[in-house]
């Protein structure tokens, strides 16, 4: 479960992502988090928590996502994660 709160106010949104999660990382108005045992990396919209994309890997993800370069490509996608 991911919960994002506005500073000093009520919860802004929450997303029911199952399993043990890595620490979330934020860049370019997205939150990146991995579900360790489900082998899935998620990109969530920071404003509403909707899943922008998810990627299922061939193995367990034990570490939080790492942002190498927080740049957008011409189509608006994250190009280095």
PyMOL Python script that loads the backbone (N, CA, C, O; Angstrom):
from pymol import cmd

cmd.read_pdbstr("""\
ATOM      1  N   UNK A   1       0.849  -1.170   0.000  1.00  0.00           N
ATOM      2  CA  UNK A   1       0.000   0.000   0.000  1.00  0.00           C
ATOM      3  C   UNK A   1       0.893   1.231   0.000  1.00  0.00           C
ATOM      4  O   UNK A   1       1.763   1.365   0.860  1.00  0.00           O
ATOM      5  N   UNK A   2       0.691   2.108  -0.931  1.00  0.00           N
ATOM      6  CA  UNK A   2       1.412   3.371  -1.007  1.00  0.00           C
ATOM      7  C   UNK A   2       0.455   4.468  -0.569  1.00  0.00           C
ATOM      8  O   UNK A   2      -0.670   4.542  -1.065  1.00  0.00           O
ATOM      9  N   UNK A   3       0.882   5.310   0.342  1.00  0.00           N
ATOM     10  CA  UNK A   3       0.079   6.454   0.780  1.00  0.00           C
ATOM     11  C   UNK A   3       0.896   7.718   0.581  1.00  0.00           C
ATOM     12  O   UNK A   3       2.057   7.782   0.986  1.00  0.00           O
ATOM     13  N   UNK A   4       0.300   8.709  -0.034  1.00  0.00           N
ATOM     14  CA  UNK A   4       0.973   9.986  -0.237  1.00  0.00           C
ATOM     15  C   UNK A   4       0.135  11.065   0.435  1.00  0.00           C
ATOM     16  O   UNK A   4      -1.075  11.143   0.225  1.00  0.00           O
ATOM     17  N   UNK A   5       0.776  11.886   1.233  1.00  0.00           N
ATOM     18  CA  UNK A   5       0.070  12.932   1.957  1.00  0.00           C
ATOM     19  C   UNK A   5       0.587  14.299   1.575  1.00  0.00           C
ATOM     20  O   UNK A   5       1.775  14.486   1.309  1.00  0.00           O
ATOM     21  N   UNK A   6      -0.321  15.246   1.552  1.00  0.00           N
ATOM     22  CA  UNK A   6       0.088  16.640   1.432  1.00  0.00           C
ATOM     23  C   UNK A   6       0.676  17.026   2.782  1.00  0.00           C
ATOM     24  O   UNK A   6       0.258  16.490   3.808  1.00  0.00           O
ATOM     25  N   UNK A   7       1.604  17.913   2.800  1.00  0.00           N
ATOM     26  CA  UNK A   7       2.227  18.334   4.042  1.00  0.00           C
ATOM     27  C   UNK A   7       1.194  18.950   4.973  1.00  0.00           C
ATOM     28  O   UNK A   7       0.470  19.869   4.588  1.00  0.00           O
ATOM     29  N   UNK A   8       1.127  18.435   6.213  1.00  0.00           N
ATOM     30  CA  UNK A   8       0.250  18.954   7.264  1.00  0.00           C
ATOM     31  C   UNK A   8      -1.233  18.920   6.898  1.00  0.00           C
ATOM     32  O   UNK A   8      -1.987  19.805   7.304  1.00  0.00           O
ATOM     33  N   UNK A   9      -1.659  17.913   6.137  1.00  0.00           N
ATOM     34  CA  UNK A   9      -3.077  17.814   5.820  1.00  0.00           C
ATOM     35  C   UNK A   9      -3.477  16.348   5.691  1.00  0.00           C
ATOM     36  O   UNK A   9      -2.711  15.451   6.043  1.00  0.00           O
ATOM     37  N   UNK A  10      -4.655  16.122   5.197  1.00  0.00           N
ATOM     38  CA  UNK A  10      -5.174  14.775   5.043  1.00  0.00           C
ATOM     39  C   UNK A  10      -4.434  14.019   3.941  1.00  0.00           C
ATOM     40  O   UNK A  10      -3.687  14.593   3.149  1.00  0.00           O
ATOM     41  N   UNK A  11      -4.671  12.719   3.925  1.00  0.00           N
ATOM     42  CA  UNK A  11      -4.102  11.858   2.901  1.00  0.00           C
ATOM     43  C   UNK A  11      -4.540  12.340   1.521  1.00  0.00           C
ATOM     44  O   UNK A  11      -5.714  12.649   1.314  1.00  0.00           O
ATOM     45  N   UNK A  12      -3.613  12.405   0.591  1.00  0.00           N
ATOM     46  CA  UNK A  12      -3.927  12.849  -0.765  1.00  0.00           C
ATOM     47  C   UNK A  12      -4.470  11.685  -1.594  1.00  0.00           C
ATOM     48  O   UNK A  12      -5.477  11.836  -2.286  1.00  0.00           O
ATOM     49  N   UNK A  13      -3.812  10.529  -1.528  1.00  0.00           N
ATOM     50  CA  UNK A  13      -4.278   9.333  -2.217  1.00  0.00           C
ATOM     51  C   UNK A  13      -3.556   8.111  -1.676  1.00  0.00           C
ATOM     52  O   UNK A  13      -2.535   8.229  -0.998  1.00  0.00           O
ATOM     53  N   UNK A  14      -4.098   6.930  -1.983  1.00  0.00           N
ATOM     54  CA  UNK A  14      -3.418   5.689  -1.645  1.00  0.00           C
ATOM     55  C   UNK A  14      -3.694   4.678  -2.747  1.00  0.00           C
ATOM     56  O   UNK A  14      -4.734   4.721  -3.403  1.00  0.00           O
ATOM     57  N   UNK A  15      -2.748   3.770  -2.938  1.00  0.00           N
ATOM     58  CA  UNK A  15      -2.842   2.767  -3.991  1.00  0.00           C
ATOM     59  C   UNK A  15      -2.577   1.396  -3.376  1.00  0.00           C
ATOM     60  O   UNK A  15      -1.562   1.211  -2.706  1.00  0.00           O
ATOM     61  N   UNK A  16      -3.467   0.439  -3.591  1.00  0.00           N
ATOM     62  CA  UNK A  16      -3.253  -0.896  -3.038  1.00  0.00           C
ATOM     63  C   UNK A  16      -2.329  -1.733  -3.925  1.00  0.00           C
ATOM     64  O   UNK A  16      -2.791  -2.440  -4.820  1.00  0.00           O
ATOM     65  N   UNK A  17      -1.037  -1.649  -3.672  1.00  0.00           N
ATOM     66  CA  UNK A  17      -0.062  -2.481  -4.370  1.00  0.00           C
ATOM     67  C   UNK A  17       0.324  -3.589  -3.405  1.00  0.00           C
ATOM     68  O   UNK A  17       0.730  -3.318  -2.275  1.00  0.00           O
ATOM     69  N   UNK A  18       0.200  -4.816  -3.838  1.00  0.00           N
ATOM     70  CA  UNK A  18       0.426  -5.946  -2.949  1.00  0.00           C
ATOM     71  C   UNK A  18       1.890  -6.295  -2.746  1.00  0.00           C
ATOM     72  O   UNK A  18       2.765  -5.870  -3.500  1.00  0.00           O
ATOM     73  N   UNK A  19       2.130  -7.076  -1.712  1.00  0.00           N
ATOM     74  CA  UNK A  19       3.463  -7.585  -1.428  1.00  0.00           C
ATOM     75  C   UNK A  19       4.323  -6.603  -0.661  1.00  0.00           C
ATOM     76  O   UNK A  19       3.894  -5.499  -0.325  1.00  0.00           O
ATOM     77  N   UNK A  20       5.554  -7.029  -0.389  1.00  0.00           N
ATOM     78  CA  UNK A  20       6.525  -6.147   0.258  1.00  0.00           C
ATOM     79  C   UNK A  20       7.028  -5.156  -0.769  1.00  0.00           C
ATOM     80  O   UNK A  20       7.358  -5.526  -1.896  1.00  0.00           O
ATOM     81  N   UNK A  21       7.083  -3.887  -0.374  1.00  0.00           N
ATOM     82  CA  UNK A  21       7.476  -2.832  -1.305  1.00  0.00           C
ATOM     83  C   UNK A  21       8.847  -2.279  -0.975  1.00  0.00           C
ATOM     84  O   UNK A  21       9.275  -2.290   0.179  1.00  0.00           O
ATOM     85  N   UNK A  22       9.535  -1.792  -2.007  1.00  0.00           N
ATOM     86  CA  UNK A  22      10.766  -1.046  -1.803  1.00  0.00           C
ATOM     87  C   UNK A  22      10.402   0.361  -1.356  1.00  0.00           C
ATOM     88  O   UNK A  22       9.230   0.737  -1.381  1.00  0.00           O
ATOM     89  N   UNK A  23      11.378   1.126  -0.955  1.00  0.00           N
ATOM     90  CA  UNK A  23      11.128   2.543  -0.679  1.00  0.00           C
ATOM     91  C   UNK A  23      10.770   3.229  -1.986  1.00  0.00           C
ATOM     92  O   UNK A  23      11.378   2.938  -3.015  1.00  0.00           O
ATOM     93  N   UNK A  24       9.794   4.137  -1.971  1.00  0.00           N
ATOM     94  CA  UNK A  24       9.438   4.846  -3.198  1.00  0.00           C
ATOM     95  C   UNK A  24      10.462   5.928  -3.535  1.00  0.00           C
ATOM     96  O   UNK A  24      11.119   6.483  -2.654  1.00  0.00           O
ATOM     97  N   UNK A  25      10.579   6.210  -4.823  1.00  0.00           N
ATOM     98  CA  UNK A  25      11.479   7.244  -5.336  1.00  0.00           C
ATOM     99  C   UNK A  25      10.655   8.138  -6.251  1.00  0.00           C
ATOM    100  O   UNK A  25       9.810   7.647  -6.999  1.00  0.00           O
ATOM    101  N   UNK A  26      10.893   9.451  -6.201  1.00  0.00           N
ATOM    102  CA  UNK A  26      10.111  10.390  -6.995  1.00  0.00           C
ATOM    103  C   UNK A  26      10.985  11.160  -7.976  1.00  0.00           C
ATOM    104  O   UNK A  26      12.084  11.595  -7.632  1.00  0.00           O
ATOM    105  N   UNK A  27      10.487  11.326  -9.205  1.00  0.00           N
ATOM    106  CA  UNK A  27      11.143  12.146 -10.234  1.00  0.00           C
ATOM    107  C   UNK A  27      10.131  12.448 -11.331  1.00  0.00           C
ATOM    108  O   UNK A  27       9.289  11.610 -11.653  1.00  0.00           O
ATOM    109  N   UNK A  28      10.211  13.629 -11.898  1.00  0.00           N
ATOM    110  CA  UNK A  28       9.369  14.033 -13.034  1.00  0.00           C
ATOM    111  C   UNK A  28       7.879  13.765 -12.785  1.00  0.00           C
ATOM    112  O   UNK A  28       7.189  13.230 -13.652  1.00  0.00           O
ATOM    113  N   UNK A  29       7.392  14.136 -11.607  1.00  0.00           N
ATOM    114  CA  UNK A  29       5.981  13.972 -11.250  1.00  0.00           C
ATOM    115  C   UNK A  29       5.505  12.524 -11.266  1.00  0.00           C
ATOM    116  O   UNK A  29       4.324  12.249 -11.481  1.00  0.00           O
ATOM    117  N   UNK A  30       6.441  11.599 -11.036  1.00  0.00           N
ATOM    118  CA  UNK A  30       6.117  10.189 -10.941  1.00  0.00           C
ATOM    119  C   UNK A  30       6.710   9.635  -9.658  1.00  0.00           C
ATOM    120  O   UNK A  30       7.721  10.131  -9.161  1.00  0.00           O
ATOM    121  N   UNK A  31       6.070   8.602  -9.131  1.00  0.00           N
ATOM    122  CA  UNK A  31       6.623   7.860  -8.013  1.00  0.00           C
ATOM    123  C   UNK A  31       6.915   6.461  -8.521  1.00  0.00           C
ATOM    124  O   UNK A  31       6.049   5.807  -9.104  1.00  0.00           O
ATOM    125  N   UNK A  32       8.143   6.005  -8.298  1.00  0.00           N
ATOM    126  CA  UNK A  32       8.568   4.681  -8.724  1.00  0.00           C
ATOM    127  C   UNK A  32       8.717   3.810  -7.482  1.00  0.00           C
ATOM    128  O   UNK A  32       9.359   4.208  -6.510  1.00  0.00           O
ATOM    129  N   UNK A  33       8.125   2.632  -7.518  1.00  0.00           N
ATOM    130  CA  UNK A  33       8.193   1.705  -6.394  1.00  0.00           C
ATOM    131  C   UNK A  33       8.122   0.289  -6.968  1.00  0.00           C
ATOM    132  O   UNK A  33       7.494   0.058  -8.001  1.00  0.00           O
ATOM    133  N   UNK A  34       8.770  -0.648  -6.288  1.00  0.00           N
ATOM    134  CA  UNK A  34       8.752  -2.035  -6.738  1.00  0.00           C
ATOM    135  C   UNK A  34       8.099  -2.922  -5.688  1.00  0.00           C
ATOM    136  O   UNK A  34       8.291  -2.736  -4.487  1.00  0.00           O
ATOM    137  N   UNK A  35       7.334  -3.877  -6.160  1.00  0.00           N
ATOM    138  CA  UNK A  35       6.794  -4.934  -5.313  1.00  0.00           C
ATOM    139  C   UNK A  35       7.796  -6.081  -5.389  1.00  0.00           C
ATOM    140  O   UNK A  35       7.912  -6.750  -6.416  1.00  0.00           O
ATOM    141  N   UNK A  36       8.518  -6.301  -4.296  1.00  0.00           N
ATOM    142  CA  UNK A  36       9.656  -7.233  -4.288  1.00  0.00           C
ATOM    143  C   UNK A  36       9.284  -8.639  -4.748  1.00  0.00           C
ATOM    144  O   UNK A  36       9.867  -9.152  -5.703  1.00  0.00           O
ATOM    145  N   UNK A  37       8.334  -9.257  -4.088  1.00  0.00           N
ATOM    146  CA  UNK A  37       8.003 -10.651  -4.378  1.00  0.00           C
ATOM    147  C   UNK A  37       7.180 -10.831  -5.653  1.00  0.00           C
ATOM    148  O   UNK A  37       7.149 -11.922  -6.223  1.00  0.00           O
ATOM    149  N   UNK A  38       6.522  -9.777  -6.095  1.00  0.00           N
ATOM    150  CA  UNK A  38       5.752  -9.858  -7.337  1.00  0.00           C
ATOM    151  C   UNK A  38       6.592  -9.499  -8.558  1.00  0.00           C
ATOM    152  O   UNK A  38       6.114  -9.563  -9.691  1.00  0.00           O
ATOM    153  N   UNK A  39       7.868  -9.117  -8.317  1.00  0.00           N
ATOM    154  CA  UNK A  39       8.824  -8.835  -9.403  1.00  0.00           C
ATOM    155  C   UNK A  39       8.336  -7.723 -10.321  1.00  0.00           C
ATOM    156  O   UNK A  39       8.584  -7.755 -11.526  1.00  0.00           O
ATOM    157  N   UNK A  40       7.644  -6.740  -9.756  1.00  0.00           N
ATOM    158  CA  UNK A  40       7.009  -5.704 -10.582  1.00  0.00           C
ATOM    159  C   UNK A  40       7.444  -4.309 -10.155  1.00  0.00           C
ATOM    160  O   UNK A  40       7.429  -3.974  -8.971  1.00  0.00           O
ATOM    161  N   UNK A  41       7.834  -3.501 -11.143  1.00  0.00           N
ATOM    162  CA  UNK A  41       8.187  -2.098 -10.936  1.00  0.00           C
ATOM    163  C   UNK A  41       7.029  -1.244 -11.432  1.00  0.00           C
ATOM    164  O   UNK A  41       6.528  -1.453 -12.537  1.00  0.00           O
ATOM    165  N   UNK A  42       6.603  -0.285 -10.619  1.00  0.00           N
ATOM    166  CA  UNK A  42       5.476   0.587 -10.953  1.00  0.00           C
ATOM    167  C   UNK A  42       5.940   2.028 -11.099  1.00  0.00           C
ATOM    168  O   UNK A  42       6.832   2.483 -10.382  1.00  0.00           O
ATOM    169  N   UNK A  43       5.321   2.741 -12.039  1.00  0.00           N
ATOM    170  CA  UNK A  43       5.439   4.193 -12.150  1.00  0.00           C
ATOM    171  C   UNK A  43       4.044   4.744 -11.900  1.00  0.00           C
ATOM    172  O   UNK A  43       3.103   4.436 -12.633  1.00  0.00           O
ATOM    173  N   UNK A  44       3.916   5.561 -10.857  1.00  0.00           N
ATOM    174  CA  UNK A  44       2.618   6.114 -10.473  1.00  0.00           C
ATOM    175  C   UNK A  44       2.611   7.621 -10.657  1.00  0.00           C
ATOM    176  O   UNK A  44       3.632   8.281 -10.468  1.00  0.00           O
ATOM    177  N   UNK A  45       1.469   8.159 -11.021  1.00  0.00           N
ATOM    178  CA  UNK A  45       1.314   9.608 -11.136  1.00  0.00           C
ATOM    179  C   UNK A  45       1.327  10.200  -9.735  1.00  0.00           C
ATOM    180  O   UNK A  45       0.539   9.788  -8.883  1.00  0.00           O
ATOM    181  N   UNK A  46       2.206  11.156  -9.487  1.00  0.00           N
ATOM    182  CA  UNK A  46       2.356  11.729  -8.150  1.00  0.00           C
ATOM    183  C   UNK A  46       1.101  12.481  -7.706  1.00  0.00           C
ATOM    184  O   UNK A  46       0.866  12.619  -6.506  1.00  0.00           O
ATOM    185  N   UNK A  47       0.297  12.964  -8.641  1.00  0.00           N
ATOM    186  CA  UNK A  47      -0.882  13.760  -8.295  1.00  0.00           C
ATOM    187  C   UNK A  47      -2.101  12.935  -7.907  1.00  0.00           C
ATOM    188  O   UNK A  47      -2.902  13.365  -7.077  1.00  0.00           O
ATOM    189  N   UNK A  48      -2.249  11.740  -8.508  1.00  0.00           N
ATOM    190  CA  UNK A  48      -3.464  10.973  -8.245  1.00  0.00           C
ATOM    191  C   UNK A  48      -3.228   9.497  -7.934  1.00  0.00           C
ATOM    192  O   UNK A  48      -4.172   8.790  -7.582  1.00  0.00           O
ATOM    193  N   UNK A  49      -1.994   9.018  -8.056  1.00  0.00           N
ATOM    194  CA  UNK A  49      -1.662   7.631  -7.739  1.00  0.00           C
ATOM    195  C   UNK A  49      -1.989   6.626  -8.821  1.00  0.00           C
ATOM    196  O   UNK A  49      -1.781   5.428  -8.628  1.00  0.00           O
ATOM    197  N   UNK A  50      -2.495   7.081  -9.957  1.00  0.00           N
ATOM    198  CA  UNK A  50      -2.826   6.144 -11.032  1.00  0.00           C
ATOM    199  C   UNK A  50      -1.555   5.531 -11.614  1.00  0.00           C
ATOM    200  O   UNK A  50      -0.523   6.193 -11.727  1.00  0.00           O
ATOM    201  N   UNK A  51      -1.651   4.261 -11.979  1.00  0.00           N
ATOM    202  CA  UNK A  51      -0.512   3.572 -12.579  1.00  0.00           C
ATOM    203  C   UNK A  51      -0.294   4.093 -13.992  1.00  0.00           C
ATOM    204  O   UNK A  51      -1.188   4.019 -14.836  1.00  0.00           O
ATOM    205  N   UNK A  52       0.894   4.617 -14.241  1.00  0.00           N
ATOM    206  CA  UNK A  52       1.264   5.089 -15.578  1.00  0.00           C
ATOM    207  C   UNK A  52       1.757   3.902 -16.390  1.00  0.00           C
ATOM    208  O   UNK A  52       1.378   3.728 -17.548  1.00  0.00           O
ATOM    209  N   UNK A  53       2.605   3.090 -15.774  1.00  0.00           N
ATOM    210  CA  UNK A  53       3.055   1.838 -16.367  1.00  0.00           C
ATOM    211  C   UNK A  53       3.573   0.919 -15.278  1.00  0.00           C
ATOM    212  O   UNK A  53       3.869   1.355 -14.166  1.00  0.00           O
ATOM    213  N   UNK A  54       3.679  -0.363 -15.611  1.00  0.00           N
ATOM    214  CA  UNK A  54       4.317  -1.325 -14.723  1.00  0.00           C
ATOM    215  C   UNK A  54       5.122  -2.285 -15.566  1.00  0.00           C
ATOM    216  O   UNK A  54       4.785  -2.559 -16.718  1.00  0.00           O
ATOM    217  N   UNK A  55       6.202  -2.798 -14.972  1.00  0.00           N
ATOM    218  CA  UNK A  55       7.102  -3.700 -15.686  1.00  0.00           C
ATOM    219  C   UNK A  55       7.369  -4.909 -14.805  1.00  0.00           C
ATOM    220  O   UNK A  55       7.823  -4.768 -13.670  1.00  0.00           O
ATOM    221  N   UNK A  56       7.090  -6.085 -15.323  1.00  0.00           N
ATOM    222  CA  UNK A  56       7.336  -7.320 -14.587  1.00  0.00           C
ATOM    223  C   UNK A  56       8.702  -7.856 -14.994  1.00  0.00           C
ATOM    224  O   UNK A  56       8.966  -8.083 -16.175  1.00  0.00           O
ATOM    225  N   UNK A  57       9.572  -8.056 -13.997  1.00  0.00           N
ATOM    226  CA  UNK A  57      10.923  -8.535 -14.257  1.00  0.00           C
ATOM    227  C   UNK A  57      10.976 -10.058 -14.156  1.00  0.00           C
ATOM    228  O   UNK A  57       9.991 -10.699 -13.789  1.00  0.00           O
ATOM    229  N   UNK A  58      12.128 -10.625 -14.484  1.00  0.00           N
ATOM    230  CA  UNK A  58      12.314 -12.076 -14.397  1.00  0.00           C
ATOM    231  C   UNK A  58      12.694 -12.528 -12.992  1.00  0.00           C
ATOM    232  O   UNK A  58      12.798 -13.728 -12.741  1.00  0.00           O
ATOM    233  N   UNK A  59      12.900 -11.592 -12.075  1.00  0.00           N
ATOM    234  CA  UNK A  59      13.309 -11.968 -10.728  1.00  0.00           C
ATOM    235  C   UNK A  59      12.908 -10.928  -9.704  1.00  0.00           C
ATOM    236  O   UNK A  59      12.377  -9.866 -10.032  1.00  0.00           O
ATOM    237  N   UNK A  60      13.175 -11.261  -8.469  1.00  0.00           N
ATOM    238  CA  UNK A  60      12.844 -10.409  -7.332  1.00  0.00           C
ATOM    239  C   UNK A  60      13.577  -9.070  -7.426  1.00  0.00           C
ATOM    240  O   UNK A  60      14.722  -9.014  -7.875  1.00  0.00           O
ATOM    241  N   UNK A  61      12.914  -8.000  -7.004  1.00  0.00           N
ATOM    242  CA  UNK A  61      13.513  -6.666  -6.951  1.00  0.00           C
ATOM    243  C   UNK A  61      13.735  -6.340  -5.479  1.00  0.00           C
ATOM    244  O   UNK A  61      12.773  -6.157  -4.734  1.00  0.00           O
ATOM    245  N   UNK A  62      14.999  -6.266  -5.054  1.00  0.00           N
ATOM    246  CA  UNK A  62      15.306  -6.057  -3.637  1.00  0.00           C
ATOM    247  C   UNK A  62      15.639  -4.618  -3.273  1.00  0.00           C
ATOM    248  O   UNK A  62      15.604  -4.258  -2.096  1.00  0.00           O
ATOM    249  N   UNK A  63      15.957  -3.799  -4.249  1.00  0.00           N
ATOM    250  CA  UNK A  63      16.399  -2.427  -3.979  1.00  0.00           C
ATOM    251  C   UNK A  63      15.398  -1.424  -4.532  1.00  0.00           C
ATOM    252  O   UNK A  63      14.680  -1.714  -5.489  1.00  0.00           O
ATOM    253  N   UNK A  64      15.354  -0.234  -3.920  1.00  0.00           N
ATOM    254  CA  UNK A  64      14.495   0.813  -4.483  1.00  0.00           C
ATOM    255  C   UNK A  64      14.968   1.198  -5.884  1.00  0.00           C
ATOM    256  O   UNK A  64      16.152   1.064  -6.193  1.00  0.00           O
ATOM    257  N   UNK A  65      14.066   1.669  -6.727  1.00  0.00           N
ATOM    258  CA  UNK A  65      14.477   2.152  -8.045  1.00  0.00           C
ATOM    259  C   UNK A  65      15.516   3.264  -7.911  1.00  0.00           C
ATOM    260  O   UNK A  65      15.504   4.024  -6.943  1.00  0.00           O
ATOM    261  N   UNK A  66      16.401   3.350  -8.877  1.00  0.00           N
ATOM    262  CA  UNK A  66      17.434   4.388  -8.894  1.00  0.00           C
ATOM    263  C   UNK A  66      17.234   5.256 -10.125  1.00  0.00           C
ATOM    264  O   UNK A  66      17.163   4.745 -11.243  1.00  0.00           O
ATOM    265  N   UNK A  67      17.143   6.553  -9.930  1.00  0.00           N
ATOM    266  CA  UNK A  67      17.005   7.491 -11.035  1.00  0.00           C
ATOM    267  C   UNK A  67      18.402   7.906 -11.472  1.00  0.00           C
ATOM    268  O   UNK A  67      19.152   8.485 -10.686  1.00  0.00           O
ATOM    269  N   UNK A  68      18.754   7.617 -12.703  1.00  0.00           N
ATOM    270  CA  UNK A  68      20.070   7.976 -13.213  1.00  0.00           C
ATOM    271  C   UNK A  68      20.053   9.398 -13.743  1.00  0.00           C
ATOM    272  O   UNK A  68      20.869  10.225 -13.337  1.00  0.00           O
ATOM    273  N   UNK A  69      19.142   9.682 -14.634  1.00  0.00           N
ATOM    274  CA  UNK A  69      18.951  11.026 -15.171  1.00  0.00           C
ATOM    275  C   UNK A  69      17.465  11.289 -15.226  1.00  0.00           C
ATOM    276  O   UNK A  69      16.740  10.590 -15.935  1.00  0.00           O
ATOM    277  N   UNK A  70      17.003  12.267 -14.504  1.00  0.00           N
ATOM    278  CA  UNK A  70      15.573  12.573 -14.484  1.00  0.00           C
ATOM    279  C   UNK A  70      15.241  13.489 -15.654  1.00  0.00           C
ATOM    280  O   UNK A  70      14.967  14.676 -15.473  1.00  0.00           O
ATOM    281  N   UNK A  71      15.270  12.923 -16.850  1.00  0.00           N
ATOM    282  CA  UNK A  71      14.978  13.681 -18.055  1.00  0.00           C
ATOM    283  C   UNK A  71      13.823  13.026 -18.788  1.00  0.00           C
ATOM    284  O   UNK A  71      13.620  11.815 -18.701  1.00  0.00           O
ATOM    285  N   UNK A  72      13.079  13.830 -19.500  1.00  0.00           N
ATOM    286  CA  UNK A  72      11.989  13.304 -20.303  1.00  0.00           C
ATOM    287  C   UNK A  72      12.419  13.253 -21.763  1.00  0.00           C
ATOM    288  O   UNK A  72      13.161  14.115 -22.233  1.00  0.00           O
ATOM    289  N   UNK A  73      11.947  12.234 -22.473  1.00  0.00           N
ATOM    290  CA  UNK A  73      12.171  12.170 -23.908  1.00  0.00           C
ATOM    291  C   UNK A  73      11.099  13.008 -24.590  1.00  0.00           C
ATOM    292  O   UNK A  73      10.222  13.561 -23.925  1.00  0.00           O
ATOM    293  N   UNK A  74      11.166  13.101 -25.902  1.00  0.00           N
ATOM    294  CA  UNK A  74      10.188  13.905 -26.637  1.00  0.00           C
ATOM    295  C   UNK A  74       8.760  13.435 -26.426  1.00  0.00           C
ATOM    296  O   UNK A  74       7.833  14.244 -26.468  1.00  0.00           O
ATOM    297  N   UNK A  75       8.566  12.141 -26.199  1.00  0.00           N
ATOM    298  CA  UNK A  75       7.218  11.624 -25.989  1.00  0.00           C
ATOM    299  C   UNK A  75       6.789  11.702 -24.522  1.00  0.00           C
ATOM    300  O   UNK A  75       5.716  11.209 -24.172  1.00  0.00           O
ATOM    301  N   UNK A  76       7.615  12.318 -23.651  1.00  0.00           N
ATOM    302  CA  UNK A  76       7.248  12.532 -22.269  1.00  0.00           C
ATOM    303  C   UNK A  76       7.581  11.382 -21.332  1.00  0.00           C
ATOM    304  O   UNK A  76       7.217  11.414 -20.156  1.00  0.00           O
ATOM    305  N   UNK A  77       8.265  10.372 -21.838  1.00  0.00           N
ATOM    306  CA  UNK A  77       8.584   9.213 -21.005  1.00  0.00           C
ATOM    307  C   UNK A  77       9.902   9.405 -20.276  1.00  0.00           C
ATOM    308  O   UNK A  77      10.777  10.149 -20.719  1.00  0.00           O
ATOM    309  N   UNK A  78      10.023   8.724 -19.160  1.00  0.00           N
ATOM    310  CA  UNK A  78      11.273   8.705 -18.392  1.00  0.00           C
ATOM    311  C   UNK A  78      12.278   7.891 -19.197  1.00  0.00           C
ATOM    312  O   UNK A  78      11.944   6.800 -19.659  1.00  0.00           O
ATOM    313  N   UNK A  79      13.502   8.392 -19.379  1.00  0.00           N
ATOM    314  CA  UNK A  79      14.426   7.653 -20.227  1.00  0.00           C
ATOM    315  C   UNK A  79      15.558   6.951 -19.473  1.00  0.00           C
ATOM    316  O   UNK A  79      16.300   6.186 -20.088  1.00  0.00           O
ATOM    317  N   UNK A  80      15.713   7.172 -18.212  1.00  0.00           N
ATOM    318  CA  UNK A  80      16.798   6.512 -17.472  1.00  0.00           C
ATOM    319  C   UNK A  80      16.338   6.189 -16.060  1.00  0.00           C
ATOM    320  O   UNK A  80      16.197   7.073 -15.215  1.00  0.00           O
ATOM    321  N   UNK A  81      16.110   4.923 -15.825  1.00  0.00           N
ATOM    322  CA  UNK A  81      15.664   4.492 -14.504  1.00  0.00           C
ATOM    323  C   UNK A  81      16.529   3.351 -14.067  1.00  0.00           C
ATOM    324  O   UNK A  81      16.341   2.817 -12.974  1.00  0.00           O
TER     325      UNK A  81
END
""", "prot")
cmd.dss("prot")
cmd.show_as("cartoon", "prot")
cmd.util.cbc("prot")
cmd.orient("prot")
